């Protein structure tokens, strides 16, 4: 269960990072770090009382997103979505949060150069009150200031247009609005969903039976009995003499209206 939650949190972070507005030109794709997850869990176990120190010398700075809520009030996914929603109160052009609002969770979540993530959760009991501590750790950390002024979390521009040479790939998942910079893993710079296999020679996804779409993201159970399956549209192109949604109706059989030439005697 823990691994599944970690996987969902990583997918969610990358999906949200691909939806920022204005679009990001240098937003990096994140990977999960068990080391950061251990630190996040340690901080959550303390009920946000003690920030743990990083065990390695000369390590990159870390960023922390943490929240303490009444037990059962929200799932971890909901908490991360709430952090992202702070972006509605963030003015990118002015590089600051609106008055009397908090945006630091958002700016850390979408900090472009953060490439590793780890999260942890713990139930805290104080007297009769139960609360849950939610923690995510990011490396390198964000929310930097320069000359006393916060700098923007990413560079605006066309998706992936400012990826560095080492991260020249542009990761685009089926549910992403834009692309995320990554080390190129294949020349197609795309991935297939629902266990589809990427054909790198044609840059097409070979989907398992029952799935279709460019990224195998569409579930399709249609059968073309007398015709050709149109993969992108999840529909059938019927052979001559057949009709219906699955090309199962033969013209003239009574199941589909047949035509009769004009002038024919009865």
Order of alpha helices (4+ residues) and beta strands (2+ residues): alpha-beta-alpha-beta-alpha-beta-beta-alpha-beta-beta-beta-beta-beta-beta-beta-beta-beta-beta-beta-beta-beta-beta
